[in-house]
Amino acid sequence: MIGAALVPALEADGHELTRLVRGSAKSRNDLVWEPMREVPPELVSGCDVVIHLSGESVSGRWTAEKKRRIRESRVVSTRNLAWAIAKAEEPPRTFVCASAIGYYGDRGDEVLTEETSAGTGFLPEVCREWEAATHVGLAGIRVVNLRFGIVLSRNGGALKEMLLPFRLGLGGTIGSGRQWWSWIHIDDGVSAVMHIVRAESLRDAVNMTAPNPVTNAEFTRVLASVMKRPAIFAVPGFATKLAFGEFAEQGILASARVVPKKLEESGFEFRYGELGEAVTQLLR
């Protein structure tokens, strides 16, 4: 979802892009790769920047097989790309790789910046390994780990999943509603990646969230208000856990009050700093 929005924005900004694609190449700028296998260094040689955004969706019930795919699709593919970059005849200057605010785990009301330590549990473990994989053999190359929050888009992600029940008047808080949800409008997410590509001072972890996280209860209230629908059908925490198991505890019900300290200090300006204006723009 993020890559689909980022590609045309980079091209409009004058960049020449080569896409690494699975399956067959559909254009002259497509190169075929196998993320889980060793990546030929010539695929990335001569590029200025490599941006890696792929990974198995974390949504859904986590079986042992699902957790394996979540971990390996991130860690192994990232390590393979990092090795290719390290061995390239003309190595890129910058490696930008997705990560997630799942790094912090369930932290209640604690305000979380890039300096905050990792949490405990499956998602924090995956994020730590994911970020560590970006540094394999990459001495002298700028590495940026994009710790994305909930990306709001009509084309996918959490917001799209919530639209139908809210349209039917079946929306409501999840669990206690007190858990913090850190979000970012897709347009700000794309602009932030482009800002990071240019901002040589930014490196290591960067929180990709709007400056004003909200609780799940506030998120529900704002979405219902914008859609002009009631939001009275609260989903108890135990029901969420029955439906989604471990994903409910570490994802839906987890609290992460994340702020984009590095982005703001680097001069990045958010177009959608408040949830109301973000949701209104997406749904109008």
C-alpha positions in Angstrom: 0.0 0.0 0.0 2.8 2.5 0.9 4.9 1.5 -2.1 2.0 1.9 -4.5 1.6 5.5 -3.3 5.4 6.2 -3.0 6.3 5.2 -6.6 4.3 7.8 -8.5 5.3 10.5 -5.9 9.0 9.8 -6.4 8.6 9.7 -10.2 6.8 13.1 -10.1 9.7 14.4 -8.1 12.1 13.6 -10.9 13.6 10.3 -9.6 14.3 7.4 -11.9 13.0 4.2 -10.3 13.7 0.5 -10.7 11.3 -1.8 -9.0 12.3 -5.2 -7.6 9.3 -7.4 -8.4 8.3 -11.0 -7.7 6.9 -13.0 -10.6 7.6 -11.6 -14.0 8.7 -8.1 -15.0 6.0 -6.0 -16.5 8.1 -3.0 -17.7 11.7 -2.2 -18.6 12.2 -0.7 -15.1 11.2 -3.9 -13.4 13.8 -6.4 -12.1 12.8 -9.8 -10.8 14.0 -10.9 -7.4 13.3 -13.6 -4.9 13.2 -12.0 -1.4 14.0 -15.2 0.4 17.0 -16.1 -1.7 20.4 -14.5 -2.1 20.0 -11.2 -4.1 22.5 -10.6 -7.0 24.5 -7.4 -6.2 24.0 -6.1 -9.7 20.3 -5.6 -9.0 21.1 -2.7 -6.6 24.5 -1.6 -8.0 24.5 2.0 -9.3 21.4 3.1 -7.4 21.5 6.0 -5.0 18.9 4.7 -2.6 17.3 1.4 -1.9 13.8 1.4 -0.3 12.5 -1.9 1.1 8.8 -2.0 2.2 7.7 -5.6 1.7 6.6 -8.0 4.3 3.8 -10.4 5.3 0.8 -8.7 6.8 0.6 -9.0 10.6 -3.2 -8.9 10.5 -5.2 -12.1 11.3 -4.8 -14.9 13.8 -1.2 -15.9 14.4 -0.6 -19.5 13.8 3.0 -20.9 14.1 3.2 -20.8 10.2 1.8 -17.2 10.1 4.4 -16.0 12.6 7.2 -17.7 10.7 6.1 -15.9 7.5 5.9 -12.6 9.4 9.4 -12.9 10.7 11.2 -14.4 7.7 9.5 -12.1 5.1 11.0 -9.2 7.0 14.3 -10.4 8.4 15.5 -12.7 5.7 14.6 -10.5 2.8 16.2 -7.5 4.5 19.4 -9.4 5.2 19.6 -10.6 1.6 19.2 -7.0 0.3 21.8 -5.7 2.8 24.3 -8.3 1.6 23.6 -7.3 -2.0 24.2 -3.7 -1.2 27.4 -4.5 0.7 28.8 -6.5 -2.3 27.6 -4.1 -5.0 30.3 -2.7 -7.4 28.6 0.8 -7.0 26.8 0.5 -3.7 23.9 2.8 -2.9 24.5 5.7 -0.5 21.3 5.0 1.5 19.3 1.9 2.6 15.7 2.8 3.8 13.8 -0.1 5.2 10.3 -0.3 6.8 10.0 -1.2 10.4 7.0 -0.7 12.8 6.0 0.9 16.1 5.4 -2.7 17.2 9.1 -2.3 18.3 7.9 -0.6 21.4 5.4 -3.2 22.5 2.4 -2.5 24.8 3.5 0.6 26.9 0.4 2.1 28.3 0.5 6.0 28.5 4.3 6.2 28.2 5.3 8.7 25.5 7.6 6.9 23.1 10.4 8.4 21.0 13.1 6.9 18.9 15.4 6.7 22.0 12.8 4.5 23.9 13.9 0.9 24.4 12.2 -2.1 22.7 9.3 -3.8 24.4 8.8 -7.5 24.9 6.8 -10.0 22.9 6.7 -11.4 19.4 6.3 -8.1 17.5 9.2 -6.3 19.3 11.4 -9.3 18.7 10.6 -9.3 15.0 11.2 -5.5 14.8 14.6 -5.7 16.6 15.7 -8.5 14.2 14.3 -6.7 11.2 16.2 -3.5 12.0 19.4 -5.4 12.9 19.3 -7.1 9.5 19.5 -3.7 7.7 23.0 -3.2 9.1 24.5 -6.5 7.9 27.9 -5.6 6.3 26.9 -2.0 5.5 29.7 0.0 7.0 29.7 3.6 5.6 26.2 3.4 4.2 23.3 5.4 5.7 20.6 3.2 7.0 17.1 4.4 8.0 14.5 2.2 9.7 10.9 3.6 9.2 8.9 2.7 12.3 5.4 3.1 10.8 2.3 3.4 12.9 -1.2 2.8 11.6 -1.1 4.1 8.0 -4.5 5.7 7.1 -5.5 5.1 3.5 -8.8 4.3 1.7 -6.9 1.7 -0.4 -5.9 -0.6 2.4 -4.9 -1.1 6.0 -6.9 -0.5 9.2 -9.1 2.3 8.0 -10.4 0.4 5.0 -11.3 -2.5 7.3 -13.2 -0.2 9.6 -15.3 1.6 7.0 -17.9 -1.1 6.4 -18.9 -1.7 10.1 -19.0 2.0 10.7 -21.2 2.6 7.6 -23.6 0.0 9.0 -23.7 1.7 12.3 -21.8 -1.1 14.0 -18.7 0.7 14.9 -17.4 1.2 18.4 -14.5 1.1 20.8 -12.3 -2.0 21.0 -11.5 -3.3 24.5 -11.1 -0.5 27.1 -10.7 2.1 24.4 -7.8 3.6 26.5 -5.0 2.0 24.3 -3.1 4.6 22.3 -3.2 4.3 18.5 -0.4 6.1 16.7 -1.3 6.8 13.1 -0.2 8.7 10.0 -2.0 9.8 6.8 -0.7 8.0 3.7 0.2 11.3 2.1 2.3 12.3 5.1 3.9 8.9 5.1 5.0 9.2 1.5 6.2 12.8 2.0 8.2 11.7 5.0 9.9 9.0 3.1 10.9 11.5 0.4 12.1 13.9 3.1 14.2 11.2 4.6 15.8 10.3 1.2 17.0 14.0 1.0 17.8 14.6 4.7 21.3 13.1 5.0 21.3 13.8 8.8 18.4 11.3 9.4 19.6 7.8 10.1 18.7 4.7 12.2 15.2 4.6 13.6 12.6 7.3 12.6 9.1 7.2 14.0 6.6 7.5 11.1 3.6 8.7 13.0 1.6 11.9 13.2 2.5 14.2 16.1 -0.9 13.7 17.8 -1.6 10.0 18.7 -5.1 9.3 20.0 -6.7 6.6 22.1 -8.9 4.0 20.5 -11.9 5.7 22.0 -11.0 9.0 20.4 -10.3 7.4 17.1 -13.7 5.8 17.2 -15.4 9.1 18.1 -13.7 11.0 15.3 -14.3 8.3 12.6 -18.0 8.1 13.6 -18.4 11.9 13.6 -16.8 12.3 10.2 -19.0 9.4 8.8 -22.1 10.8 10.6 -22.8 7.4 12.1 -23.3 6.1 15.7 -20.5 4.2 17.4 -22.2 2.3 20.2 -21.3 -1.3 19.6 -18.2 -1.7 21.8 -16.2 -4.9 21.3 -15.0 -6.4 24.6 -11.3 -7.2 24.9 -12.0 -10.9 25.6 -14.0 -11.1 22.3 -11.2 -9.6 20.4 -8.8 -12.1 21.9 -11.1 -15.0 21.1 -11.3 -13.8 17.5 -7.6 -12.8 16.9 -5.6 -14.5 19.7 -2.1 -13.2 20.1 -2.5 -10.6 17.4 -5.3 -8.9 19.5 -3.0 -8.6 22.5 0.1 -7.4 20.7 -1.6 -5.4 18.0 -5.3 -4.3 18.3 -5.3 -3.9 22.1 -1.7 -2.9 22.6 -1.0 0.8 23.6 1.8 2.7 21.8 1.8 6.5 22.3 4.5 7.3 19.7 5.7 10.8 18.7 7.8 11.6 15.6 10.6 13.4 17.4 13.3 13.0 14.7 11.0 14.0 11.8 9.9 17.2 13.6 13.4 18.1 14.7 14.6 17.7 11.0 12.0 20.3 9.9 9.4 17.9 8.4 6.0 19.5 8.3 2.9 17.3 8.5 -0.1 18.2 6.4 -2.4 16.2 8.6 -1.4 16.5 12.2 -4.9 16.0 13.6 -6.9 12.9 13.1 -10.1 14.7 12.3 -8.6 16.5 9.3 -6.8 13.3 8.1 -10.0 11.2 8.2 -12.1 14.0 6.6 -9.7 14.4 3.7 -9.6 10.6 3.1 -13.3 10.1 3.2 -14.6 13.2 1.5 
